[in-house]
Amino acid sequence: MVIIKKVSAKAILDSRKEKTILVLIQTNIGNFSASAPNGKSKGKREAKSYKKNIEGDIKAIKDFEDYFTEEVIEKFEDLRRIEDIVEGHVGANTIFALESAVLKAIAKEQNKQIWQVINPKSKSFPRLVGNCIGGGKHSDSTSPLNKNSGCKPDFQEFLLIPNLKSVKDSFAKIRKLKENLKQILKEKDEKFKGEKNDEDAWTTSLNEKQVLDVLNDLKIPIGVDIAASSFYKRKKYNYFNPMLKRDEKEQLNYLKNLIKNFNLFYIEDPFGEENFESFSELLKKFPDRLIIGDDLTVTNPKLLEKAIRKKSINGIIVKPNQNGSLLKVKKVCDIAKKNNIKIIFSHRSGETPETILADLAFGFGANFFKCGITGKEREAKIKRLIEIEEFFNS
């Protein structure tokens, strides 16, 4: 059993050099820590990252320290005891980091890997989903050319999705393709300077159709994270590159054409975050493609159930720090599996070197693992998934 003796927290910097939280626990078997990432493109129904602010959550952890003392944790389900102490007093980032640290301690005490604590029978590896070219909010701060100028794609992410048996081979493939894209973008985009955005994806002044035209030549399944809520205002989708406005029906027809013309396999957040009906129309038209909710569902069991009732999606993004509770993450995954909804575990745009996302994805049986392609914080997670793969091959 794991006996918690002390809990503390401090602020660290994420990959965007913004503050996030690191939680540390002292136990009878050693010291453990875990950190939480930050998102920039957030669904408005996400749980708050912090109750009020990061400093307030750090203070709350200190104030509640006596409540943790001698708390005994033996299995994954015992995380409920942790939540009973902090729920309502800290935000989702803090709960996620705290529970992750405790999960590491349980794994150590049982001489298991973290994913084995969740489900020792896991054996199916998720496909990688790699962001190679970026736009939208993730590229706002990269270059003076980009910010609110229209000199970037309106869609947030352009994704490579290899379908190879090996995670290691898939990683090698998308790394090589991303590097090859540098030269292609130089030829296609006279403004391209080799700059990267928040997720270490290439930035470009090309629009989404021009980018998809480039990716179509790579002969690999491709997808987009449209993040449509980020440019939806006053019942219109406000495009900047080129500048035009589309109403709901025009957006639907535009996306239908893109899916057909570029053979898109993966379409994430194609409409505003409350528009379950348009999601449903797109899925009805393309039942063989992945129509995925992120801002629509924000890793929330009730919103997932609503999306299932309305037949809005066949895939869901799971970001553990969208609700903080790993018990709720499990519930979301259980509901998704029961209803044949594909599960995509995802990083955030402001990341840390924390690797537990890979164990969570594998342990909860994710179908896909969306974690960028390059950048040390993102590579660390993919390399952890490769370590798990090698555990099975050894």
Contacts in CASP RR format, 6 or more apart in sequence:
PFRMAT RR
TARGET T0000
AUTHOR 0000-0000-0000
METHOD contacts of the structure
MODEL  1
MVIIKKVSAKAILDSRKEKTILVLIQTNIGNFSASAPNGKSKGKREAKSY
KKNIEGDIKAIKDFEDYFTEEVIEKFEDLRRIEDIVEGHVGANTIFALES
AVLKAIAKEQNKQIWQVINPKSKSFPRLVGNCIGGGKHSDSTSPLNKNSG
CKPDFQEFLLIPNLKSVKDSFAKIRKLKENLKQILKEKDEKFKGEKNDED
AWTTSLNEKQVLDVLNDLKIPIGVDIAASSFYKRKKYNYFNPMLKRDEKE
QLNYLKNLIKNFNLFYIEDPFGEENFESFSELLKKFPDRLIIGDDLTVTN
PKLLEKAIRKKSINGIIVKPNQNGSLLKVKKVCDIAKKNNIKIIFSHRSG
ETPETILADLAFGFGANFFKCGITGKEREAKIKRLIEIEEFFNS
1 72 0 8 1.000
1 73 0 8 1.000
1 74 0 8 1.000
1 109 0 8 1.000
2 27 0 8 1.000
2 28 0 8 1.000
2 29 0 8 1.000
2 72 0 8 1.000
2 73 0 8 1.000
2 74 0 8 1.000
2 102 0 8 1.000
2 105 0 8 1.000
2 106 0 8 1.000
2 109 0 8 1.000
3 27 0 8 1.000
3 28 0 8 1.000
3 70 0 8 1.000
3 71 0 8 1.000
3 72 0 8 1.000
4 25 0 8 1.000
4 26 0 8 1.000
4 27 0 8 1.000
4 68 0 8 1.000
4 69 0 8 1.000
4 70 0 8 1.000
4 71 0 8 1.000
4 72 0 8 1.000
4 73 0 8 1.000
4 102 0 8 1.000
4 105 0 8 1.000
5 26 0 8 1.000
5 27 0 8 1.000
5 28 0 8 1.000
5 69 0 8 1.000
5 70 0 8 1.000
6 25 0 8 1.000
6 26 0 8 1.000
6 65 0 8 1.000
6 68 0 8 1.000
6 69 0 8 1.000
7 23 0 8 1.000
7 24 0 8 1.000
7 25 0 8 1.000
7 26 0 8 1.000
7 61 0 8 1.000
7 64 0 8 1.000
7 65 0 8 1.000
7 68 0 8 1.000
7 98 0 8 1.000
8 23 0 8 1.000
8 24 0 8 1.000
8 61 0 8 1.000
8 62 0 8 1.000
8 65 0 8 1.000
9 21 0 8 1.000
9 22 0 8 1.000
9 23 0 8 1.000
9 24 0 8 1.000
9 57 0 8 1.000
9 58 0 8 1.000
9 61 0 8 1.000
9 62 0 8 1.000
9 94 0 8 1.000
9 97 0 8 1.000
9 98 0 8 1.000
10 21 0 8 1.000
10 22 0 8 1.000
10 24 0 8 1.000
10 58 0 8 1.000
11 19 0 8 1.000
11 20 0 8 1.000
11 21 0 8 1.000
11 22 0 8 1.000
11 54 0 8 1.000
11 55 0 8 1.000
11 58 0 8 1.000
12 19 0 8 1.000
12 20 0 8 1.000
12 21 0 8 1.000
12 22 0 8 1.000
12 35 0 8 1.000
12 352 0 8 1.000
13 19 0 8 1.000
13 20 0 8 1.000
14 20 0 8 1.000
14 37 0 8 1.000
14 38 0 8 1.000
14 350 0 8 1.000
14 351 0 8 1.000
14 352 0 8 1.000
14 377 0 8 1.000
15 198 0 8 1.000
15 350 0 8 1.000
15 351 0 8 1.000
15 352 0 8 1.000
15 375 0 8 1.000
15 377 0 8 1.000
16 38 0 8 1.000
16 40 0 8 1.000
16 198 0 8 1.000
16 349 0 8 1.000
16 350 0 8 1.000
18 38 0 8 1.000
18 350 0 8 1.000
19 54 0 8 1.000
20 35 0 8 1.000
20 36 0 8 1.000
20 37 0 8 1.000
20 38 0 8 1.000
20 54 0 8 1.000
20 93 0 8 1.000
20 350 0 8 1.000
20 352 0 8 1.000
21 35 0 8 1.000
21 36 0 8 1.000
21 50 0 8 1.000
21 54 0 8 1.000
21 57 0 8 1.000
21 58 0 8 1.000
21 93 0 8 1.000
21 94 0 8 1.000
21 97 0 8 1.000
22 33 0 8 1.000
22 34 0 8 1.000
22 35 0 8 1.000
22 97 0 8 1.000
22 352 0 8 1.000
23 33 0 8 1.000
23 34 0 8 1.000
23 35 0 8 1.000
23 61 0 8 1.000
23 94 0 8 1.000
23 97 0 8 1.000
23 98 0 8 1.000
23 100 0 8 1.000
23 101 0 8 1.000
24 31 0 8 1.000
24 32 0 8 1.000
24 33 0 8 1.000
24 101 0 8 1.000
25 31 0 8 1.000
25 32 0 8 1.000
25 33 0 8 1.000
25 68 0 8 1.000
25 98 0 8 1.000
25 101 0 8 1.000
25 102 0 8 1.000
25 105 0 8 1.000
27 105 0 8 1.000
27 109 0 8 1.000
29 105 0 8 1.000
29 108 0 8 1.000
29 109 0 8 1.000
30 105 0 8 1.000
30 108 0 8 1.000
32 101 0 8 1.000
32 102 0 8 1.000
32 104 0 8 1.000
32 105 0 8 1.000
32 108 0 8 1.000
33 101 0 8 1.000
34 96 0 8 1.000
34 97 0 8 1.000
34 98 0 8 1.000
34 100 0 8 1.000
34 101 0 8 1.000
34 104 0 8 1.000
34 354 0 8 1.000
34 356 0 8 1.000
35 97 0 8 1.000
35 352 0 8 1.000
35 353 0 8 1.000
35 354 0 8 1.000
36 49 0 8 1.000
36 92 0 8 1.000
36 93 0 8 1.000
36 94 0 8 1.000
36 96 0 8 1.000
36 97 0 8 1.000
36 100 0 8 1.000
36 321 0 8 1.000
36 352 0 8 1.000
36 354 0 8 1.000
37 93 0 8 1.000
37 321 0 8 1.000
37 347 0 8 1.000
37 348 0 8 1.000
37 350 0 8 1.000
37 351 0 8 1.000
37 352 0 8 1.000
37 354 0 8 1.000
38 49 0 8 1.000
38 93 0 8 1.000
38 348 0 8 1.000
38 349 0 8 1.000
38 350 0 8 1.000
39 348 0 8 1.000
39 349 0 8 1.000
39 350 0 8 1.000
40 137 0 8 1.000
40 138 0 8 1.000
40 198 0 8 1.000
40 348 0 8 1.000
40 349 0 8 1.000
40 350 0 8 1.000
41 136 0 8 1.000
41 137 0 8 1.000
41 138 0 8 1.000
41 156 0 8 1.000
41 227 0 8 1.000
41 230 0 8 1.000
41 295 0 8 1.000
41 349 0 8 1.000
42 295 0 8 1.000
43 229 0 8 1.000
43 273 0 8 1.000
43 294 0 8 1.000
43 295 0 8 1.000
43 298 0 8 1.000
44 229 0 8 1.000
44 273 0 8 1.000
44 295 0 8 1.000
45 273 0 8 1.000
45 295 0 8 1.000
45 298 0 8 1.000
45 300 0 8 1.000
45 303 0 8 1.000
46 92 0 8 1.000
46 298 0 8 1.000
46 322 0 8 1.000
46 323 0 8 1.000
47 91 0 8 1.000
47 92 0 8 1.000
47 298 0 8 1.000
47 322 0 8 1.000
47 323 0 8 1.000
47 324 0 8 1.000
48 91 0 8 1.000
48 92 0 8 1.000
49 91 0 8 1.000
49 92 0 8 1.000
49 93 0 8 1.000
49 321 0 8 1.000
50 56 0 8 1.000
50 57 0 8 1.000
50 90 0 8 1.000
50 91 0 8 1.000
50 93 0 8 1.000
50 94 0 8 1.000
51 57 0 8 1.000
51 60 0 8 1.000
51 88 0 8 1.000
51 89 0 8 1.000
51 90 0 8 1.000
51 91 0 8 1.000
51 94 0 8 1.000
54 93 0 8 1.000
57 90 0 8 1.000
57 91 0 8 1.000
57 93 0 8 1.000
57 94 0 8 1.000
60 86 0 8 1.000
60 89 0 8 1.000
60 90 0 8 1.000
60 94 0 8 1.000
61 86 0 8 1.000
61 90 0 8 1.000
61 94 0 8 1.000
61 98 0 8 1.000
64 85 0 8 1.000
64 86 0 8 1.000
64 89 0 8 1.000
67 85 0 8 1.000
68 85 0 8 1.000
71 81 0 8 1.000
71 82 0 8 1.000
71 85 0 8 1.000
72 78 0 8 1.000
73 79 0 8 1.000
73 81 0 8 1.000
73 82 0 8 1.000
73 102 0 8 1.000
73 105 0 8 1.000
73 106 0 8 1.000
74 106 0 8 1.000
75 106 0 8 1.000
75 117 0 8 1.000
76 103 0 8 1.000
76 106 0 8 1.000
76 117 0 8 1.000
76 118 0 8 1.000
76 326 0 8 1.000
76 330 0 8 1.000
77 327 0 8 1.000
79 99 0 8 1.000
79 102 0 8 1.000
79 103 0 8 1.000
79 325 0 8 1.000
79 326 0 8 1.000
79 327 0 8 1.000
80 327 0 8 1.000
82 95 0 8 1.000
82 98 0 8 1.000
82 99 0 8 1.000
82 102 0 8 1.000
83 95 0 8 1.000
83 99 0 8 1.000
83 325 0 8 1.000
83 327 0 8 1.000
86 94 0 8 1.000
86 95 0 8 1.000
86 98 0 8 1.000
87 95 0 8 1.000
90 98 0 8 1.000
91 324 0 8 1.000
92 321 0 8 1.000
92 322 0 8 1.000
92 323 0 8 1.000
92 324 0 8 1.000
92 325 0 8 1.000
93 321 0 8 1.000
93 324 0 8 1.000
95 324 0 8 1.000
95 325 0 8 1.000
96 320 0 8 1.000
96 321 0 8 1.000
96 324 0 8 1.000
96 325 0 8 1.000
96 326 0 8 1.000
99 324 0 8 1.000
99 325 0 8 1.000
99 326 0 8 1.000
100 326 0 8 1.000
100 354 0 8 1.000
100 356 0 8 1.000
103 114 0 8 1.000
103 117 0 8 1.000
103 118 0 8 1.000
103 326 0 8 1.000
103 356 0 8 1.000
104 114 0 8 1.000
104 356 0 8 1.000
106 117 0 8 1.000
107 113 0 8 1.000
107 114 0 8 1.000
107 116 0 8 1.000
107 117 0 8 1.000
110 116 0 8 1.000
110 117 0 8 1.000
112 120 0 8 1.000
113 359 0 8 1.000
113 388 0 8 1.000
113 391 0 8 1.000
114 356 0 8 1.000
114 359 0 8 1.000
114 360 0 8 1.000
115 122 0 8 1.000
115 359 0 8 1.000
115 360 0 8 1.000
115 362 0 8 1.000
115 363 0 8 1.000
115 388 0 8 1.000
116 122 0 8 1.000
118 330 0 8 1.000
118 359 0 8 1.000
118 360 0 8 1.000
118 363 0 8 1.000
118 364 0 8 1.000
119 363 0 8 1.000
119 364 0 8 1.000
119 365 0 8 1.000
122 362 0 8 1.000
122 363 0 8 1.000
122 365 0 8 1.000
123 392 0 8 1.000
124 365 0 8 1.000
125 167 0 8 1.000
125 362 0 8 1.000
125 385 0 8 1.000
125 388 0 8 1.000
125 389 0 8 1.000
126 344 0 8 1.000
126 345 0 8 1.000
126 361 0 8 1.000
126 362 0 8 1.000
126 365 0 8 1.000
126 366 0 8 1.000
126 367 0 8 1.000
126 368 0 8 1.000
126 369 0 8 1.000
126 385 0 8 1.000
127 161 0 8 1.000
127 162 0 8 1.000
127 163 0 8 1.000
127 170 0 8 1.000
127 367 0 8 1.000
127 368 0 8 1.000
127 369 0 8 1.000
128 161 0 8 1.000
128 162 0 8 1.000
128 167 0 8 1.000
128 170 0 8 1.000
128 171 0 8 1.000
128 174 0 8 1.000
128 368 0 8 1.000
128 369 0 8 1.000
128 370 0 8 1.000
128 371 0 8 1.000
128 382 0 8 1.000
129 159 0 8 1.000
129 160 0 8 1.000
129 161 0 8 1.000
129 266 0 8 1.000
129 344 0 8 1.000
129 368 0 8 1.000
129 369 0 8 1.000
129 370 0 8 1.000
129 371 0 8 1.000
129 372 0 8 1.000
130 159 0 8 1.000
130 160 0 8 1.000
130 161 0 8 1.000
130 174 0 8 1.000
130 370 0 8 1.000
130 371 0 8 1.000
130 372 0 8 1.000
130 373 0 8 1.000
131 157 0 8 1.000
131 158 0 8 1.000
131 159 0 8 1.000
131 199 0 8 1.000
131 201 0 8 1.000
131 225 0 8 1.000
131 370 0 8 1.000
131 372 0 8 1.000
131 373 0 8 1.000
132 158 0 8 1.000
132 159 0 8 1.000
132 160 0 8 1.000
132 174 0 8 1.000
132 177 0 8 1.000
132 178 0 8 1.000
132 181 0 8 1.000
132 201 0 8 1.000
132 202 0 8 1.000
132 215 0 8 1.000
132 373 0 8 1.000
133 153 0 8 1.000
133 157 0 8 1.000
133 158 0 8 1.000
133 181 0 8 1.000
133 185 0 8 1.000
133 201 0 8 1.000
133 202 0 8 1.000
133 203 0 8 1.000
133 204 0 8 1.000
133 211 0 8 1.000
133 214 0 8 1.000
133 215 0 8 1.000
134 152 0 8 1.000
134 153 0 8 1.000
134 155 0 8 1.000
134 156 0 8 1.000
134 157 0 8 1.000
134 158 0 8 1.000
134 197 0 8 1.000
134 199 0 8 1.000
134 201 0 8 1.000
134 202 0 8 1.000
134 203 0 8 1.000
134 204 0 8 1.000
135 146 0 8 1.000
135 152 0 8 1.000
135 153 0 8 1.000
135 154 0 8 1.000
135 155 0 8 1.000
135 156 0 8 1.000
135 157 0 8 1.000
135 197 0 8 1.000
135 201 0 8 1.000
135 203 0 8 1.000
136 152 0 8 1.000
136 153 0 8 1.000
136 154 0 8 1.000
136 155 0 8 1.000
136 156 0 8 1.000
136 227 0 8 1.000
136 230 0 8 1.000
136 231 0 8 1.000
137 156 0 8 1.000
137 227 0 8 1.000
137 230 0 8 1.000
137 349 0 8 1.000
138 156 0 8 1.000
138 157 0 8 1.000
138 197 0 8 1.000
138 198 0 8 1.000
138 199 0 8 1.000
138 201 0 8 1.000
138 349 0 8 1.000
139 146 0 8 1.000
139 152 0 8 1.000
139 153 0 8 1.000
139 197 0 8 1.000
139 198 0 8 1.000
139 203 0 8 1.000
140 146 0 8 1.000
140 147 0 8 1.000
140 148 0 8 1.000
141 147 0 8 1.000
141 198 0 8 1.000
142 195 0 8 1.000
142 196 0 8 1.000
142 197 0 8 1.000
142 198 0 8 1.000
142 203 0 8 1.000
143 151 0 8 1.000
143 193 0 8 1.000
143 195 0 8 1.000
143 203 0 8 1.000
145 151 0 8 1.000
145 152 0 8 1.000
145 191 0 8 1.000
145 205 0 8 1.000
146 152 0 8 1.000
146 203 0 8 1.000
148 240 0 8 1.000
149 240 0 8 1.000
150 205 0 8 1.000
150 240 0 8 1.000
150 241 0 8 1.000
150 243 0 8 1.000
151 191 0 8 1.000
151 205 0 8 1.000
151 241 0 8 1.000
152 203 0 8 1.000
152 204 0 8 1.000
152 205 0 8 1.000
152 241 0 8 1.000
153 204 0 8 1.000
153 206 0 8 1.000
153 207 0 8 1.000
153 208 0 8 1.000
153 211 0 8 1.000
153 241 0 8 1.000
154 207 0 8 1.000
154 208 0 8 1.000
154 231 0 8 1.000
154 239 0 8 1.000
154 240 0 8 1.000
154 241 0 8 1.000
155 208 0 8 1.000
155 211 0 8 1.000
155 224 0 8 1.000
155 225 0 8 1.000
155 226 0 8 1.000
155 227 0 8 1.000
156 225 0 8 1.000
156 226 0 8 1.000
156 227 0 8 1.000
156 230 0 8 1.000
157 199 0 8 1.000
157 201 0 8 1.000
157 224 0 8 1.000
157 225 0 8 1.000
157 227 0 8 1.000
157 268 0 8 1.000
158 201 0 8 1.000
158 208 0 8 1.000
158 211 0 8 1.000
158 212 0 8 1.000
158 215 0 8 1.000
158 222 0 8 1.000
158 223 0 8 1.000
158 224 0 8 1.000
159 222 0 8 1.000
159 223 0 8 1.000
159 224 0 8 1.000
159 225 0 8 1.000
159 266 0 8 1.000
159 370 0 8 1.000
160 174 0 8 1.000
160 177 0 8 1.000
160 178 0 8 1.000
160 215 0 8 1.000
160 218 0 8 1.000
160 220 0 8 1.000
160 221 0 8 1.000
160 222 0 8 1.000
160 373 0 8 1.000
161 220 0 8 1.000
161 221 0 8 1.000
161 222 0 8 1.000
161 223 0 8 1.000
161 265 0 8 1.000
161 266 0 8 1.000
161 368 0 8 1.000
162 169 0 8 1.000
162 170 0 8 1.000
162 173 0 8 1.000
162 174 0 8 1.000
162 220 0 8 1.000
162 221 0 8 1.000
163 221 0 8 1.000
164 170 0 8 1.000
164 173 0 8 1.000
166 389 0 8 1.000
167 382 0 8 1.000
167 385 0 8 1.000
167 386 0 8 1.000
167 389 0 8 1.000
168 386 0 8 1.000
168 389 0 8 1.000
168 390 0 8 1.000
171 382 0 8 1.000
171 386 0 8 1.000
173 220 0 8 1.000
174 220 0 8 1.000
174 373 0 8 1.000
175 373 0 8 1.000
175 374 0 8 1.000
177 218 0 8 1.000
177 220 0 8 1.000
178 202 0 8 1.000
178 373 0 8 1.000
178 374 0 8 1.000
181 202 0 8 1.000
181 214 0 8 1.000
182 194 0 8 1.000
182 202 0 8 1.000
184 214 0 8 1.000
185 192 0 8 1.000
185 194 0 8 1.000
185 202 0 8 1.000
185 204 0 8 1.000
185 206 0 8 1.000
185 214 0 8 1.000
186 192 0 8 1.000
186 194 0 8 1.000
188 206 0 8 1.000
188 210 0 8 1.000
188 214 0 8 1.000
189 204 0 8 1.000
189 205 0 8 1.000
189 206 0 8 1.000
191 204 0 8 1.000
191 205 0 8 1.000
192 202 0 8 1.000
192 203 0 8 1.000
192 204 0 8 1.000
192 205 0 8 1.000
194 202 0 8 1.000
194 203 0 8 1.000
195 202 0 8 1.000
195 203 0 8 1.000
196 202 0 8 1.000
196 203 0 8 1.000
197 203 0 8 1.000
198 349 0 8 1.000
198 350 0 8 1.000
199 347 0 8 1.000
199 349 0 8 1.000
199 372 0 8 1.000
199 378 0 8 1.000
200 372 0 8 1.000
200 373 0 8 1.000
200 374 0 8 1.000
200 375 0 8 1.000
200 378 0 8 1.000
201 372 0 8 1.000
201 373 0 8 1.000
204 211 0 8 1.000
205 241 0 8 1.000
206 214 0 8 1.000
207 241 0 8 1.000
207 242 0 8 1.000
208 224 0 8 1.000
208 241 0 8 1.000
208 258 0 8 1.000
209 258 0 8 1.000
212 222 0 8 1.000
212 224 0 8 1.000
212 258 0 8 1.000
212 261 0 8 1.000
212 262 0 8 1.000
212 264 0 8 1.000
213 262 0 8 1.000
215 222 0 8 1.000
215 262 0 8 1.000
216 222 0 8 1.000
216 262 0 8 1.000
216 263 0 8 1.000
221 265 0 8 1.000
221 266 0 8 1.000
222 262 0 8 1.000
222 263 0 8 1.000
222 264 0 8 1.000
222 265 0 8 1.000
222 266 0 8 1.000
223 264 0 8 1.000
223 265 0 8 1.000
223 266 0 8 1.000
223 267 0 8 1.000
223 268 0 8 1.000
224 258 0 8 1.000
224 264 0 8 1.000
224 266 0 8 1.000
224 267 0 8 1.000
224 268 0 8 1.000
225 268 0 8 1.000
225 269 0 8 1.000
225 294 0 8 1.000
226 255 0 8 1.000
226 267 0 8 1.000
226 268 0 8 1.000
226 269 0 8 1.000
226 270 0 8 1.000
227 268 0 8 1.000
227 269 0 8 1.000
227 294 0 8 1.000
227 295 0 8 1.000
228 237 0 8 1.000
228 251 0 8 1.000
228 269 0 8 1.000
228 270 0 8 1.000
228 271 0 8 1.000
228 272 0 8 1.000
229 269 0 8 1.000
229 272 0 8 1.000
229 273 0 8 1.000
229 295 0 8 1.000
231 237 0 8 1.000
231 238 0 8 1.000
231 239 0 8 1.000
231 240 0 8 1.000
232 238 0 8 1.000
232 271 0 8 1.000
232 272 0 8 1.000
235 247 0 8 1.000
235 248 0 8 1.000
236 245 0 8 1.000
236 246 0 8 1.000
236 247 0 8 1.000
237 245 0 8 1.000
237 246 0 8 1.000
237 247 0 8 1.000
237 250 0 8 1.000
237 251 0 8 1.000
238 245 0 8 1.000
239 245 0 8 1.000
239 246 0 8 1.000
246 254 0 8 1.000
248 271 0 8 1.000
248 275 0 8 1.000
248 278 0 8 1.000
251 270 0 8 1.000
251 271 0 8 1.000
251 278 0 8 1.000
252 271 0 8 1.000
252 278 0 8 1.000
252 281 0 8 1.000
252 282 0 8 1.000
255 267 0 8 1.000
255 270 0 8 1.000
255 282 0 8 1.000
256 282 0 8 1.000
256 285 0 8 1.000
256 286 0 8 1.000
258 264 0 8 1.000
259 267 0 8 1.000
259 286 0 8 1.000
259 289 0 8 1.000
264 289 0 8 1.000
265 289 0 8 1.000
265 290 0 8 1.000
266 289 0 8 1.000
266 290 0 8 1.000
266 292 0 8 1.000
267 282 0 8 1.000
267 286 0 8 1.000
267 289 0 8 1.000
267 290 0 8 1.000
267 291 0 8 1.000
267 292 0 8 1.000
268 290 0 8 1.000
268 292 0 8 1.000
268 293 0 8 1.000
268 294 0 8 1.000
268 317 0 8 1.000
269 292 0 8 1.000
269 293 0 8 1.000
269 294 0 8 1.000
269 295 0 8 1.000
269 296 0 8 1.000
270 278 0 8 1.000
270 279 0 8 1.000
270 282 0 8 1.000
270 291 0 8 1.000
271 278 0 8 1.000
271 279 0 8 1.000
271 282 0 8 1.000
271 296 0 8 1.000
272 278 0 8 1.000
272 295 0 8 1.000
272 296 0 8 1.000
273 295 0 8 1.000
273 296 0 8 1.000
274 296 0 8 1.000
275 296 0 8 1.000
276 296 0 8 1.000
276 306 0 8 1.000
276 307 0 8 1.000
276 310 0 8 1.000
276 312 0 8 1.000
277 310 0 8 1.000
277 312 0 8 1.000
279 291 0 8 1.000
279 293 0 8 1.000
279 296 0 8 1.000
279 307 0 8 1.000
279 310 0 8 1.000
279 312 0 8 1.000
279 313 0 8 1.000
280 310 0 8 1.000
280 311 0 8 1.000
280 312 0 8 1.000
282 291 0 8 1.000
283 291 0 8 1.000
283 311 0 8 1.000
283 312 0 8 1.000
283 313 0 8 1.000
283 314 0 8 1.000
284 311 0 8 1.000
287 314 0 8 1.000
290 314 0 8 1.000
290 315 0 8 1.000
290 342 0 8 1.000
291 312 0 8 1.000
291 313 0 8 1.000
291 314 0 8 1.000
291 315 0 8 1.000
292 313 0 8 1.000
292 314 0 8 1.000
292 315 0 8 1.000
292 316 0 8 1.000
292 317 0 8 1.000
292 342 0 8 1.000
292 344 0 8 1.000
293 307 0 8 1.000
293 312 0 8 1.000
293 313 0 8 1.000
293 315 0 8 1.000
293 316 0 8 1.000
293 317 0 8 1.000
294 316 0 8 1.000
294 317 0 8 1.000
294 319 0 8 1.000
294 346 0 8 1.000
296 303 0 8 1.000
296 307 0 8 1.000
296 312 0 8 1.000
296 313 0 8 1.000
297 303 0 8 1.000
297 304 0 8 1.000
297 307 0 8 1.000
297 313 0 8 1.000
297 316 0 8 1.000
297 317 0 8 1.000
298 319 0 8 1.000
298 322 0 8 1.000
298 323 0 8 1.000
299 316 0 8 1.000
299 317 0 8 1.000
299 318 0 8 1.000
299 319 0 8 1.000
299 320 0 8 1.000
299 322 0 8 1.000
299 323 0 8 1.000
299 328 0 8 1.000
299 329 0 8 1.000
299 332 0 8 1.000
300 322 0 8 1.000
300 323 0 8 1.000
300 328 0 8 1.000
300 332 0 8 1.000
301 328 0 8 1.000
301 331 0 8 1.000
301 332 0 8 1.000
301 335 0 8 1.000
304 316 0 8 1.000
304 332 0 8 1.000
304 335 0 8 1.000
304 336 0 8 1.000
304 341 0 8 1.000
305 335 0 8 1.000
306 312 0 8 1.000
307 313 0 8 1.000
307 316 0 8 1.000
308 335 0 8 1.000
308 339 0 8 1.000
308 341 0 8 1.000
313 341 0 8 1.000
314 340 0 8 1.000
314 341 0 8 1.000
314 342 0 8 1.000
315 336 0 8 1.000
315 341 0 8 1.000
315 342 0 8 1.000
315 343 0 8 1.000
315 344 0 8 1.000
316 332 0 8 1.000
316 336 0 8 1.000
316 341 0 8 1.000
316 342 0 8 1.000
316 343 0 8 1.000
316 344 0 8 1.000
317 344 0 8 1.000
317 346 0 8 1.000
317 370 0 8 1.000
318 329 0 8 1.000
318 332 0 8 1.000
318 333 0 8 1.000
318 343 0 8 1.000
318 344 0 8 1.000
318 345 0 8 1.000
318 346 0 8 1.000
318 364 0 8 1.000
318 366 0 8 1.000
319 345 0 8 1.000
319 346 0 8 1.000
319 347 0 8 1.000
319 348 0 8 1.000
320 326 0 8 1.000
320 329 0 8 1.000
320 357 0 8 1.000
320 360 0 8 1.000
321 348 0 8 1.000
323 329 0 8 1.000
326 360 0 8 1.000
329 360 0 8 1.000
329 364 0 8 1.000
330 364 0 8 1.000
333 343 0 8 1.000
333 364 0 8 1.000
333 365 0 8 1.000
333 366 0 8 1.000
335 341 0 8 1.000
336 342 0 8 1.000
336 343 0 8 1.000
337 343 0 8 1.000
337 365 0 8 1.000
342 367 0 8 1.000
342 368 0 8 1.000
343 364 0 8 1.000
343 365 0 8 1.000
343 366 0 8 1.000
343 367 0 8 1.000
343 368 0 8 1.000
344 366 0 8 1.000
344 367 0 8 1.000
344 368 0 8 1.000
344 369 0 8 1.000
344 370 0 8 1.000
345 357 0 8 1.000
345 360 0 8 1.000
345 361 0 8 1.000
345 364 0 8 1.000
345 366 0 8 1.000
345 368 0 8 1.000
345 369 0 8 1.000
345 370 0 8 1.000
346 370 0 8 1.000
346 371 0 8 1.000
347 357 0 8 1.000
347 370 0 8 1.000
347 371 0 8 1.000
347 372 0 8 1.000
347 377 0 8 1.000
347 378 0 8 1.000
347 381 0 8 1.000
350 377 0 8 1.000
351 377 0 8 1.000
351 378 0 8 1.000
352 377 0 8 1.000
353 376 0 8 1.000
353 377 0 8 1.000
353 380 0 8 1.000
354 380 0 8 1.000
354 381 0 8 1.000
355 380 0 8 1.000
355 381 0 8 1.000
355 383 0 8 1.000
355 384 0 8 1.000
357 371 0 8 1.000
357 381 0 8 1.000
358 369 0 8 1.000
358 371 0 8 1.000
358 381 0 8 1.000
358 382 0 8 1.000
358 384 0 8 1.000
358 385 0 8 1.000
358 388 0 8 1.000
359 384 0 8 1.000
359 388 0 8 1.000
361 369 0 8 1.000
361 385 0 8 1.000
362 385 0 8 1.000
362 388 0 8 1.000
369 381 0 8 1.000
369 382 0 8 1.000
369 385 0 8 1.000
371 378 0 8 1.000
371 381 0 8 1.000
371 382 0 8 1.000
372 378 0 8 1.000
372 382 0 8 1.000
END
